[in-house]
Amino acid sequence: QVQLVESGGGLVQPGGSLRLSCAASGSRFNMHTVAWYRQAPGKERELVASISSTGTISYAVAGRFTISRENANNTVYLQMSSLKPEDTAVYYCRDTYLEVWGQGTLVTVSS
């Protein structure tokens, strides 16, 4: 079974950047599509981006986020730049094949 652990969240000023990490235990993680989601206070969870095992990428939030993966380290990243207050949310990663979620990491964009 895969376990996912997100990290890298925190408080950042508007216009700043953060890189989130999703580290996986489990040998088959690199064969699965992984997605980042976010859930803002009072809102439904929404898809941010996904990346397949072969590196095919899809973005639901355009322009300021970059998803990548390092299969050697069993890790998927979400690089976020030009952050805005509306990006404030708990960010989750998900193994879409096994339907496993991480516990989330909080990103707060505020001055």
Biopython code that builds the backbone (N, CA, C, O; Angstrom):
import numpy as np
from Bio.PDB.StructureBuilder import StructureBuilder

atoms = [
    (1, "GLN", "N", (0.846, -1.192, 0.000)),
    (1, "GLN", "CA", (0.000, 0.000, 0.000)),
    (1, "GLN", "C", (0.881, 1.241, 0.000)),
    (1, "GLN", "O", (1.935, 1.256, 0.636)),
    (2, "VAL", "N", (0.461, 2.271, -0.702)),
    (2, "VAL", "CA", (1.209, 3.525, -0.765)),
    (2, "VAL", "C", (0.738, 4.462, 0.338)),
    (2, "VAL", "O", (-0.460, 4.575, 0.601)),
    (3, "GLN", "N", (1.677, 5.122, 0.973)),
    (3, "GLN", "CA", (1.369, 6.219, 1.899)),
    (3, "GLN", "C", (1.999, 7.483, 1.348)),
    (3, "GLN", "O", (3.145, 7.471, 0.899)),
    (4, "LEU", "N", (1.249, 8.570, 1.384)),
    (4, "LEU", "CA", (1.705, 9.843, 0.836)),
    (4, "LEU", "C", (1.844, 10.866, 1.954)),
    (4, "LEU", "O", (0.977, 10.975, 2.821)),
    (5, "VAL", "N", (2.942, 11.616, 1.926)),
    (5, "VAL", "CA", (3.186, 12.649, 2.921)),
    (5, "VAL", "C", (3.540, 13.942, 2.197)),
    (5, "VAL", "O", (4.547, 14.022, 1.494)),
    (6, "GLU", "N", (2.695, 14.950, 2.382)),
    (6, "GLU", "CA", (2.963, 16.259, 1.798)),
    (6, "GLU", "C", (3.784, 17.110, 2.762)),
    (6, "GLU", "O", (3.695, 16.958, 3.981)),
    (7, "SER", "N", (4.582, 18.002, 2.193)),
    (7, "SER", "CA", (5.340, 18.955, 2.989)),
    (7, "SER", "C", (5.612, 20.198, 2.136)),
    (7, "SER", "O", (5.390, 20.207, 0.926)),
    (8, "GLY", "N", (6.097, 21.237, 2.805)),
    (8, "GLY", "CA", (6.485, 22.445, 2.097)),
    (8, "GLY", "C", (5.522, 23.598, 2.218)),
    (8, "GLY", "O", (5.809, 24.695, 1.738)),
    (9, "GLY", "N", (4.384, 23.376, 2.849)),
    (9, "GLY", "CA", (3.445, 24.472, 3.039)),
    (9, "GLY", "C", (3.927, 25.452, 4.088)),
    (9, "GLY", "O", (4.919, 25.214, 4.776)),
    (10, "GLY", "N", (3.208, 26.555, 4.197)),
    (10, "GLY", "CA", (3.565, 27.562, 5.173)),
    (10, "GLY", "C", (2.940, 28.893, 4.840)),
    (10, "GLY", "O", (2.051, 28.990, 3.995)),
    (11, "LEU", "N", (3.416, 29.912, 5.515)),
    (11, "LEU", "CA", (2.935, 31.278, 5.308)),
    (11, "LEU", "C", (3.861, 31.985, 4.326)),
    (11, "LEU", "O", (5.079, 31.981, 4.499)),
    (12, "VAL", "N", (3.284, 32.585, 3.307)),
    (12, "VAL", "CA", (4.069, 33.292, 2.302)),
    (12, "VAL", "C", (3.337, 34.572, 1.930)),
    (12, "VAL", "O", (2.107, 34.620, 1.945)),
    (13, "GLN", "N", (4.090, 35.595, 1.598)),
    (13, "GLN", "CA", (3.485, 36.859, 1.206)),
    (13, "GLN", "C", (2.978, 36.779, -0.237)),
    (13, "GLN", "O", (3.486, 35.996, -1.038)),
    (14, "PRO", "N", (1.989, 37.584, -0.552)),
    (14, "PRO", "CA", (1.534, 37.639, -1.956)),
    (14, "PRO", "C", (2.700, 37.915, -2.895)),
    (14, "PRO", "O", (3.557, 38.753, -2.615)),
    (15, "GLY", "N", (2.717, 37.200, -4.008)),
    (15, "GLY", "CA", (3.810, 37.311, -4.963)),
    (15, "GLY", "C", (4.942, 36.342, -4.709)),
    (15, "GLY", "O", (5.836, 36.204, -5.543)),
    (16, "GLY", "N", (4.920, 35.675, -3.580)),
    (16, "GLY", "CA", (5.980, 34.746, -3.226)),
    (16, "GLY", "C", (5.813, 33.380, -3.873)),
    (16, "GLY", "O", (4.885, 33.142, -4.646)),
    (17, "SER", "N", (6.738, 32.489, -3.534)),
    (17, "SER", "CA", (6.759, 31.146, -4.109)),
    (17, "SER", "C", (6.903, 30.096, -3.017)),
    (17, "SER", "O", (7.448, 30.359, -1.944)),
    (18, "LEU", "N", (6.412, 28.924, -3.308)),
    (18, "LEU", "CA", (6.592, 27.758, -2.457)),
    (18, "LEU", "C", (6.723, 26.532, -3.337)),
    (18, "LEU", "O", (6.184, 26.486, -4.443)),
    (19, "ARG", "N", (7.442, 25.543, -2.839)),
    (19, "ARG", "CA", (7.467, 24.250, -3.508)),
    (19, "ARG", "C", (6.949, 23.187, -2.546)),
    (19, "ARG", "O", (7.518, 22.962, -1.477)),
    (20, "LEU", "N", (5.882, 22.551, -2.940)),
    (20, "LEU", "CA", (5.312, 21.474, -2.155)),
    (20, "LEU", "C", (5.878, 20.142, -2.631)),
    (20, "LEU", "O", (6.164, 19.953, -3.813)),
    (21, "SER", "N", (6.031, 19.228, -1.684)),
    (21, "SER", "CA", (6.516, 17.887, -1.999)),
    (21, "SER", "C", (5.494, 16.852, -1.555)),
    (21, "SER", "O", (4.816, 17.014, -0.540)),
    (22, "CYS", "N", (5.402, 15.799, -2.329)),
    (22, "CYS", "CA", (4.554, 14.657, -1.992)),
    (22, "CYS", "C", (5.456, 13.433, -2.059)),
    (22, "CYS", "O", (5.796, 12.947, -3.138)),
    (23, "ALA", "N", (5.836, 12.947, -0.882)),
    (23, "ALA", "CA", (6.746, 11.808, -0.812)),
    (23, "ALA", "C", (5.950, 10.546, -0.557)),
    (23, "ALA", "O", (5.058, 10.521, 0.291)),
    (24, "ALA", "N", (6.279, 9.494, -1.299)),
    (24, "ALA", "CA", (5.520, 8.258, -1.222)),
    (24, "ALA", "C", (6.373, 7.107, -0.728)),
    (24, "ALA", "O", (7.552, 6.986, -1.060)),
    (25, "SER", "N", (5.746, 6.275, 0.069)),
    (25, "SER", "CA", (6.316, 4.975, 0.377)),
    (25, "SER", "C", (5.565, 3.951, -0.464)),
    (25, "SER", "O", (4.378, 4.123, -0.742)),
    (26, "GLY", "N", (6.245, 2.894, -0.864)),
    (26, "GLY", "CA", (5.562, 1.933, -1.712)),
    (26, "GLY", "C", (6.229, 1.858, -3.067)),
    (26, "GLY", "O", (6.600, 2.883, -3.640)),
    (27, "SER", "N", (6.383, 0.663, -3.577)),
    (27, "SER", "CA", (7.224, 0.455, -4.735)),
    (27, "SER", "C", (6.550, 0.791, -6.059)),
    (27, "SER", "O", (7.249, 0.949, -7.059)),
    (28, "ARG", "N", (5.233, 0.907, -6.112)),
    (28, "ARG", "CA", (4.569, 1.080, -7.388)),
    (28, "ARG", "C", (4.090, 2.512, -7.626)),
    (28, "ARG", "O", (3.401, 2.784, -8.609)),
    (29, "PHE", "N", (4.451, 3.407, -6.741)),
    (29, "PHE", "CA", (4.028, 4.805, -6.852)),
    (29, "PHE", "C", (4.431, 5.391, -8.183)),
    (29, "PHE", "O", (3.662, 6.134, -8.794)),
    (30, "ASN", "N", (5.622, 5.070, -8.642)),
    (30, "ASN", "CA", (6.130, 5.674, -9.872)),
    (30, "ASN", "C", (5.379, 5.224, -11.118)),
    (30, "ASN", "O", (5.576, 5.785, -12.196)),
    (31, "MET", "N", (4.524, 4.222, -10.982)),
    (31, "MET", "CA", (3.765, 3.724, -12.128)),
    (31, "MET", "C", (2.392, 4.369, -12.227)),
    (31, "MET", "O", (1.628, 4.075, -13.147)),
    (32, "HIS", "N", (2.075, 5.254, -11.274)),
    (32, "HIS", "CA", (0.728, 5.805, -11.193)),
    (32, "HIS", "C", (0.699, 7.297, -11.481)),
    (32, "HIS", "O", (1.670, 8.018, -11.247)),
    (33, "THR", "N", (-0.434, 7.734, -11.991)),
    (33, "THR", "CA", (-0.662, 9.171, -12.110)),
    (33, "THR", "C", (-0.916, 9.757, -10.723)),
    (33, "THR", "O", (-1.674, 9.204, -9.926)),
    (34, "VAL", "N", (-0.271, 10.874, -10.458)),
    (34, "VAL", "CA", (-0.405, 11.561, -9.180)),
    (34, "VAL", "C", (-0.970, 12.955, -9.436)),
    (34, "VAL", "O", (-0.597, 13.629, -10.396)),
    (35, "ALA", "N", (-1.863, 13.363, -8.569)),
    (35, "ALA", "CA", (-2.499, 14.666, -8.737)),
    (35, "ALA", "C", (-2.373, 15.491, -7.460)),
    (35, "ALA", "O", (-2.333, 14.958, -6.351)),
    (36, "TRP", "N", (-2.313, 16.793, -7.650)),
    (36, "TRP", "CA", (-2.414, 17.741, -6.538)),
    (36, "TRP", "C", (-3.813, 18.358, -6.562)),
    (36, "TRP", "O", (-4.338, 18.726, -7.613)),
    (37, "TYR", "N", (-4.393, 18.455, -5.372)),
    (37, "TYR", "CA", (-5.672, 19.106, -5.173)),
    (37, "TYR", "C", (-5.493, 20.178, -4.099)),
    (37, "TYR", "O", (-4.487, 20.205, -3.390)),
    (38, "ARG", "N", (-6.470, 21.045, -3.997)),
    (38, "ARG", "CA", (-6.483, 22.001, -2.896)),
    (38, "ARG", "C", (-7.914, 22.234, -2.442)),
    (38, "ARG", "O", (-8.875, 22.103, -3.200)),
    (39, "GLN", "N", (-8.003, 22.587, -1.169)),
    (39, "GLN", "CA", (-9.307, 22.902, -0.595)),
    (39, "GLN", "C", (-9.187, 24.170, 0.227)),
    (39, "GLN", "O", (-8.537, 24.198, 1.273)),
    (40, "ALA", "N", (-9.820, 25.205, -0.263)),
    (40, "ALA", "CA", (-9.824, 26.483, 0.442)),
    (40, "ALA", "C", (-10.919, 26.474, 1.505)),
    (40, "ALA", "O", (-11.873, 25.702, 1.408)),
    (41, "PRO", "N", (-10.786, 27.320, 2.509)),
    (41, "PRO", "CA", (-11.808, 27.363, 3.564)),
    (41, "PRO", "C", (-13.206, 27.606, 2.995)),
    (41, "PRO", "O", (-13.430, 28.558, 2.247)),
    (42, "GLY", "N", (-14.132, 26.733, 3.359)),
    (42, "GLY", "CA", (-15.506, 26.882, 2.926)),
    (42, "GLY", "C", (-15.784, 26.490, 1.496)),
    (42, "GLY", "O", (-16.889, 26.700, 0.997)),
    (43, "LYS", "N", (-14.789, 25.921, 0.827)),
    (43, "LYS", "CA", (-14.971, 25.551, -0.582)),
    (43, "LYS", "C", (-14.728, 24.061, -0.775)),
    (43, "LYS", "O", (-14.173, 23.390, 0.094)),
    (44, "GLU", "N", (-15.153, 23.559, -1.928)),
    (44, "GLU", "CA", (-14.925, 22.162, -2.246)),
    (44, "GLU", "C", (-13.474, 21.947, -2.692)),
    (44, "GLU", "O", (-12.801, 22.864, -3.163)),
    (45, "ARG", "N", (-13.030, 20.727, -2.528)),
    (45, "ARG", "CA", (-11.694, 20.367, -2.995)),
    (45, "ARG", "C", (-11.668, 20.429, -4.519)),
    (45, "ARG", "O", (-12.598, 19.979, -5.189)),
    (46, "GLU", "N", (-10.578, 20.999, -5.058)),
    (46, "GLU", "CA", (-10.477, 21.122, -6.514)),
    (46, "GLU", "C", (-9.134, 20.603, -7.006)),
    (46, "GLU", "O", (-8.128, 20.654, -6.298)),
    (47, "LEU", "N", (-9.145, 20.108, -8.223)),
    (47, "LEU", "CA", (-7.939, 19.627, -8.861)),
    (47, "LEU", "C", (-7.049, 20.794, -9.249)),
    (47, "LEU", "O", (-7.522, 21.810, -9.757)),
    (48, "VAL", "N", (-5.754, 20.639, -9.005)),
    (48, "VAL", "CA", (-4.782, 21.660, -9.397)),
    (48, "VAL", "C", (-4.007, 21.196, -10.621)),
    (48, "VAL", "O", (-3.925, 21.921, -11.613)),
    (49, "ALA", "N", (-3.436, 19.994, -10.563)),
    (49, "ALA", "CA", (-2.613, 19.482, -11.653)),
    (49, "ALA", "C", (-2.401, 17.995, -11.451)),
    (49, "ALA", "O", (-2.559, 17.478, -10.345)),
    (50, "SER", "N", (-2.041, 17.309, -12.532)),
    (50, "SER", "CA", (-1.717, 15.888, -12.443)),
    (50, "SER", "C", (-0.543, 15.577, -13.349)),
    (50, "SER", "O", (-0.269, 16.289, -14.315)),
    (51, "ILE", "N", (0.147, 14.486, -13.008)),
    (51, "ILE", "CA", (1.286, 14.054, -13.809)),
    (51, "ILE", "C", (1.265, 12.531, -13.873)),
    (51, "ILE", "O", (1.139, 11.856, -12.851)),
    (52, "SER", "N", (1.391, 12.004, -15.085)),
    (52, "SER", "CA", (1.368, 10.558, -15.258)),
    (52, "SER", "C", (2.736, 9.956, -14.971)),
    (52, "SER", "O", (3.703, 10.674, -14.718)),
    (53, "SER", "N", (2.802, 8.643, -15.014)),
    (53, "SER", "CA", (4.063, 7.947, -14.770)),
    (53, "SER", "C", (5.106, 8.283, -15.831)),
    (53, "SER", "O", (6.309, 8.224, -15.575)),
    (54, "THR", "N", (4.635, 8.632, -17.016)),
    (54, "THR", "CA", (5.561, 8.961, -18.107)),
    (54, "THR", "C", (5.775, 10.463, -18.255)),
    (54, "THR", "O", (6.453, 10.909, -19.181)),
    (55, "GLY", "N", (5.199, 11.242, -17.345)),
    (55, "GLY", "CA", (5.451, 12.677, -17.357)),
    (55, "GLY", "C", (4.435, 13.518, -18.087)),
    (55, "GLY", "O", (4.640, 14.721, -18.246)),
    (56, "THR", "N", (3.346, 12.925, -18.536)),
    (56, "THR", "CA", (2.286, 13.709, -19.165)),
    (56, "THR", "C", (1.586, 14.546, -18.098)),
    (56, "THR", "O", (1.160, 14.033, -17.064)),
    (57, "ILE", "N", (1.479, 15.837, -18.371)),
    (57, "ILE", "CA", (1.001, 16.794, -17.368)),
    (57, "ILE", "C", (-0.309, 17.431, -17.828)),
    (57, "ILE", "O", (-0.524, 17.696, -19.011)),
    (58, "SER", "N", (-1.166, 17.661, -16.848)),
    (58, "SER", "CA", (-2.404, 18.371, -17.096)),
    (58, "SER", "C", (-2.604, 19.370, -15.966)),
    (58, "SER", "O", (-2.422, 19.040, -14.794)),
    (59, "TYR", "N", (-2.978, 20.589, -16.324)),
    (59, "TYR", "CA", (-3.203, 21.630, -15.335)),
    (59, "TYR", "C", (-4.673, 22.044, -15.336)),
    (59, "TYR", "O", (-5.281, 22.265, -16.383)),
    (60, "ALA", "N", (-5.213, 22.140, -14.140)),
    (60, "ALA", "CA", (-6.546, 22.696, -13.975)),
    (60, "ALA", "C", (-6.464, 24.136, -13.503)),
    (60, "ALA", "O", (-7.390, 24.918, -13.718)),
    (61, "VAL", "N", (-5.353, 24.492, -12.857)),
    (61, "VAL", "CA", (-5.077, 25.860, -12.449)),
    (61, "VAL", "C", (-3.967, 26.350, -13.345)),
    (61, "VAL", "O", (-2.834, 25.877, -13.252)),
    (62, "ALA", "N", (-4.274, 27.284, -14.203)),
    (62, "ALA", "CA", (-3.352, 27.647, -15.269)),
    (62, "ALA", "C", (-2.319, 28.668, -14.832)),
    (62, "ALA", "O", (-2.606, 29.570, -14.045)),
    (63, "GLY", "N", (-1.116, 28.512, -15.356)),
    (63, "GLY", "CA", (-0.145, 29.591, -15.438)),
    (63, "GLY", "C", (0.909, 29.697, -14.369)),
    (63, "GLY", "O", (2.068, 29.962, -14.690)),
    (64, "ARG", "N", (0.559, 29.502, -13.094)),
    (64, "ARG", "CA", (1.513, 29.854, -12.042)),
    (64, "ARG", "C", (2.058, 28.633, -11.316)),
    (64, "ARG", "O", (2.941, 28.758, -10.467)),
    (65, "PHE", "N", (1.540, 27.456, -11.642)),
    (65, "PHE", "CA", (1.963, 26.250, -10.943)),
    (65, "PHE", "C", (2.660, 25.305, -11.911)),
    (65, "PHE", "O", (2.309, 25.231, -13.089)),
    (66, "THR", "N", (3.652, 24.585, -11.401)),
    (66, "THR", "CA", (4.364, 23.598, -12.193)),
    (66, "THR", "C", (4.453, 22.302, -11.417)),
    (66, "THR", "O", (4.959, 22.278, -10.295)),
    (67, "ILE", "N", (3.964, 21.225, -12.009)),
    (67, "ILE", "CA", (4.038, 19.912, -11.377)),
    (67, "ILE", "C", (5.183, 19.135, -12.009)),
    (67, "ILE", "O", (5.427, 19.235, -13.211)),
    (68, "SER", "N", (5.878, 18.366, -11.192)),
    (68, "SER", "CA", (6.975, 17.545, -11.693)),
    (68, "SER", "C", (7.115, 16.343, -10.777)),
    (68, "SER", "O", (6.512, 16.289, -9.705)),
    (69, "ARG", "N", (7.923, 15.373, -11.214)),
    (69, "ARG", "CA", (8.155, 14.205, -10.366)),
    (69, "ARG", "C", (9.581, 13.721, -10.526)),
    (69, "ARG", "O", (10.189, 13.844, -11.589)),
    (70, "GLU", "N", (10.095, 13.169, -9.444)),
    (70, "GLU", "CA", (11.392, 12.512, -9.436)),
    (70, "GLU", "C", (11.157, 11.065, -9.038)),
    (70, "GLU", "O", (11.038, 10.748, -7.855)),
    (71, "ASN", "N", (11.093, 10.200, -10.020)),
    (71, "ASN", "CA", (10.773, 8.806, -9.735)),
    (71, "ASN", "C", (11.839, 8.143, -8.872)),
    (71, "ASN", "O", (11.528, 7.245, -8.090)),
    (72, "ALA", "N", (13.080, 8.571, -9.002)),
    (72, "ALA", "CA", (14.145, 7.977, -8.195)),
    (72, "ALA", "C", (13.927, 8.219, -6.708)),
    (72, "ALA", "O", (14.362, 7.431, -5.869)),
    (73, "ASN", "N", (13.245, 9.324, -6.392)),
    (73, "ASN", "CA", (12.983, 9.682, -4.995)),
    (73, "ASN", "C", (11.540, 9.452, -4.586)),
    (73, "ASN", "O", (11.141, 9.815, -3.479)),
    (74, "ASN", "N", (10.751, 8.850, -5.472)),
    (74, "ASN", "CA", (9.328, 8.611, -5.161)),
    (74, "ASN", "C", (8.640, 9.900, -4.712)),
    (74, "ASN", "O", (7.882, 9.895, -3.742)),
    (75, "THR", "N", (8.900, 10.986, -5.405)),
    (75, "THR", "CA", (8.372, 12.276, -4.975)),
    (75, "THR", "C", (7.772, 13.035, -6.162)),
    (75, "THR", "O", (8.311, 13.033, -7.269)),
    (76, "VAL", "N", (6.653, 13.674, -5.890)),
    (76, "VAL", "CA", (6.027, 14.585, -6.837)),
    (76, "VAL", "C", (6.019, 15.974, -6.219)),
    (76, "VAL", "O", (5.757, 16.133, -5.027)),
    (77, "TYR", "N", (6.306, 16.967, -7.033)),
    (77, "TYR", "CA", (6.419, 18.343, -6.557)),
    (77, "TYR", "C", (5.351, 19.231, -7.181)),
    (77, "TYR", "O", (4.832, 18.951, -8.261)),
    (78, "LEU", "N", (5.044, 20.299, -6.474)),
    (78, "LEU", "CA", (4.206, 21.358, -7.031)),
    (78, "LEU", "C", (4.915, 22.678, -6.726)),
    (78, "LEU", "O", (4.934, 23.143, -5.587)),
    (79, "GLN", "N", (5.491, 23.261, -7.761)),
    (79, "GLN", "CA", (6.123, 24.565, -7.633)),
    (79, "GLN", "C", (5.073, 25.631, -7.884)),
    (79, "GLN", "O", (4.421, 25.653, -8.928)),
    (80, "MET", "N", (4.921, 26.521, -6.899)),
    (80, "MET", "CA", (3.904, 27.563, -6.991)),
    (80, "MET", "C", (4.593, 28.924, -6.948)),
    (80, "MET", "O", (5.422, 29.180, -6.075)),
    (81, "SER", "N", (4.251, 29.780, -7.881)),
    (81, "SER", "CA", (4.861, 31.097, -7.935)),
    (81, "SER", "C", (3.780, 32.173, -8.066)),
    (81, "SER", "O", (2.619, 31.883, -8.354)),
    (82, "SER", "N", (4.195, 33.415, -7.847)),
    (82, "SER", "CA", (3.267, 34.559, -7.907)),
    (82, "SER", "C", (1.995, 34.265, -7.121)),
    (82, "SER", "O", (0.881, 34.475, -7.601)),
    (83, "LEU", "N", (2.190, 33.780, -5.918)),
    (83, "LEU", "CA", (1.048, 33.349, -5.114)),
    (83, "LEU", "C", (0.141, 34.512, -4.747)),
    (83, "LEU", "O", (0.582, 35.641, -4.531)),
    (84, "LYS", "N", (-1.146, 34.187, -4.685)),
    (84, "LYS", "CA", (-2.175, 35.176, -4.370)),
    (84, "LYS", "C", (-2.926, 34.725, -3.121)),
    (84, "LYS", "O", (-2.918, 33.540, -2.787)),
    (85, "PRO", "N", (-3.569, 35.651, -2.434)),
    (85, "PRO", "CA", (-4.345, 35.253, -1.248)),
    (85, "PRO", "C", (-5.375, 34.164, -1.554)),
    (85, "PRO", "O", (-5.666, 33.332, -0.695)),
    (86, "GLU", "N", (-5.916, 34.162, -2.742)),
    (86, "GLU", "CA", (-6.908, 33.140, -3.089)),
    (86, "GLU", "C", (-6.305, 31.759, -3.297)),
    (86, "GLU", "O", (-7.036, 30.785, -3.476)),
    (87, "ASP", "N", (-4.980, 31.664, -3.275)),
    (87, "ASP", "CA", (-4.326, 30.351, -3.319)),
    (87, "ASP", "C", (-4.265, 29.710, -1.931)),
    (87, "ASP", "O", (-3.851, 28.558, -1.798)),
    (88, "THR", "N", (-4.669, 30.441, -0.912)),
    (88, "THR", "CA", (-4.691, 29.896, 0.439)),
    (88, "THR", "C", (-5.606, 28.682, 0.499)),
    (88, "THR", "O", (-6.783, 28.757, 0.147)),
    (89, "ALA", "N", (-5.049, 27.564, 0.950)),
    (89, "ALA", "CA", (-5.792, 26.304, 0.966)),
    (89, "ALA", "C", (-4.935, 25.225, 1.603)),
    (89, "ALA", "O", (-3.736, 25.401, 1.815)),
    (90, "VAL", "N", (-5.571, 24.115, 1.900)),
    (90, "VAL", "CA", (-4.832, 22.898, 2.217)),
    (90, "VAL", "C", (-4.607, 22.171, 0.892)),
    (90, "VAL", "O", (-5.544, 21.934, 0.130)),
    (91, "TYR", "N", (-3.364, 21.828, 0.638)),
    (91, "TYR", "CA", (-2.989, 21.165, -0.606)),
    (91, "TYR", "C", (-2.750, 19.682, -0.322)),
    (91, "TYR", "O", (-2.036, 19.315, 0.611)),
    (92, "TYR", "N", (-3.367, 18.847, -1.152)),
    (92, "TYR", "CA", (-3.278, 17.408, -0.994)),
    (92, "TYR", "C", (-2.721, 16.769, -2.264)),
    (92, "TYR", "O", (-2.956, 17.248, -3.373)),
    (93, "CYS", "N", (-1.983, 15.686, -2.080)),
    (93, "CYS", "CA", (-1.638, 14.881, -3.243)),
    (93, "CYS", "C", (-2.421, 13.566, -3.181)),
    (93, "CYS", "O", (-2.863, 13.123, -2.121)),
    (94, "ARG", "N", (-2.570, 12.972, -4.344)),
    (94, "ARG", "CA", (-3.401, 11.774, -4.474)),
    (94, "ARG", "C", (-2.807, 10.842, -5.508)),
    (94, "ARG", "O", (-2.473, 11.256, -6.619)),
    (95, "ASP", "N", (-2.679, 9.597, -5.138)),
    (95, "ASP", "CA", (-2.352, 8.549, -6.094)),
    (95, "ASP", "C", (-3.680, 8.154, -6.738)),
    (95, "ASP", "O", (-4.533, 7.548, -6.089)),
    (96, "THR", "N", (-3.850, 8.493, -8.000)),
    (96, "THR", "CA", (-5.167, 8.348, -8.618)),
    (96, "THR", "C", (-5.501, 6.903, -8.957)),
    (96, "THR", "O", (-6.667, 6.579, -9.181)),
    (97, "TYR", "N", (-4.517, 6.045, -8.998)),
    (97, "TYR", "CA", (-4.798, 4.628, -9.295)),
    (97, "TYR", "C", (-5.244, 3.897, -8.035)),
    (97, "TYR", "O", (-6.214, 3.139, -8.055)),
    (98, "LEU", "N", (-4.525, 4.134, -6.934)),
    (98, "LEU", "CA", (-4.849, 3.470, -5.677)),
    (98, "LEU", "C", (-5.874, 4.239, -4.860)),
    (98, "LEU", "O", (-6.356, 3.740, -3.844)),
    (99, "GLU", "N", (-6.211, 5.447, -5.290)),
    (99, "GLU", "CA", (-7.156, 6.296, -4.545)),
    (99, "GLU", "C", (-6.670, 6.541, -3.124)),
    (99, "GLU", "O", (-7.431, 6.440, -2.162)),
    (100, "VAL", "N", (-5.388, 6.863, -3.015)),
    (100, "VAL", "CA", (-4.800, 7.177, -1.712)),
    (100, "VAL", "C", (-4.491, 8.667, -1.658)),
    (100, "VAL", "O", (-3.945, 9.236, -2.603)),
    (101, "TRP", "N", (-4.849, 9.287, -0.539)),
    (101, "TRP", "CA", (-4.605, 10.714, -0.312)),
    (101, "TRP", "C", (-3.566, 10.897, 0.780)),
    (101, "TRP", "O", (-3.443, 10.073, 1.687)),
    (102, "GLY", "N", (-2.825, 11.985, 0.681)),
    (102, "GLY", "CA", (-1.995, 12.409, 1.784)),
    (102, "GLY", "C", (-2.815, 13.178, 2.799)),
    (102, "GLY", "O", (-4.019, 13.365, 2.625)),
    (103, "GLN", "N", (-2.154, 13.628, 3.867)),
    (103, "GLN", "CA", (-2.857, 14.316, 4.948)),
    (103, "GLN", "C", (-3.029, 15.806, 4.678)),
    (103, "GLN", "O", (-3.798, 16.481, 5.363)),
    (104, "GLY", "N", (-2.324, 16.309, 3.696)),
    (104, "GLY", "CA", (-2.435, 17.711, 3.320)),
    (104, "GLY", "C", (-1.387, 18.587, 3.970)),
    (104, "GLY", "O", (-0.859, 18.271, 5.036)),
    (105, "THR", "N", (-1.097, 19.699, 3.303)),
    (105, "THR", "CA", (-0.200, 20.708, 3.841)),
    (105, "THR", "C", (-0.831, 22.079, 3.594)),
    (105, "THR", "O", (-1.316, 22.365, 2.499)),
    (106, "LEU", "N", (-0.817, 22.917, 4.626)),
    (106, "LEU", "CA", (-1.516, 24.197, 4.567)),
    (106, "LEU", "C", (-0.620, 25.263, 3.950)),
    (106, "LEU", "O", (0.525, 25.453, 4.360)),
    (107, "VAL", "N", (-1.164, 25.945, 2.964)),
    (107, "VAL", "CA", (-0.511, 27.099, 2.349)),
    (107, "VAL", "C", (-1.351, 28.326, 2.664)),
    (107, "VAL", "O", (-2.542, 28.373, 2.356)),
    (108, "THR", "N", (-0.722, 29.312, 3.277)),
    (108, "THR", "CA", (-1.401, 30.563, 3.603)),
    (108, "THR", "C", (-0.667, 31.703, 2.916)),
    (108, "THR", "O", (0.525, 31.916, 3.139)),
    (109, "VAL", "N", (-1.387, 32.428, 2.084)),
    (109, "VAL", "CA", (-0.807, 33.558, 1.363)),
    (109, "VAL", "C", (-1.402, 34.832, 1.958)),
    (109, "VAL", "O", (-2.584, 35.128, 1.784)),
    (110, "SER", "N", (-0.563, 35.566, 2.656)),
    (110, "SER", "CA", (-1.060, 36.740, 3.371)),
    (110, "SER", "C", (0.087, 37.680, 3.670)),
    (110, "SER", "O", (1.223, 37.254, 3.877)),
    (111, "SER", "N", (-0.223, 38.960, 3.689)),
    (111, "SER", "CA", (0.790, 39.939, 4.069)),
    (111, "SER", "C", (0.681, 40.264, 5.549)),
    (111, "SER", "O", (1.454, 41.074, 6.062)),
]
sb = StructureBuilder()
sb.init_structure("model")
sb.init_model(0)
sb.init_chain("A")
sb.init_seg("    ")
for serial, (resi, resn, name, xyz) in enumerate(atoms, 1):
    if name == "N":
        sb.init_residue(resn, " ", resi, " ")
    sb.init_atom(name, np.array(xyz, "f"), 0.0, 1.0, " ", f" {name:<3s}", serial, name[0])
structure = sb.get_structure()
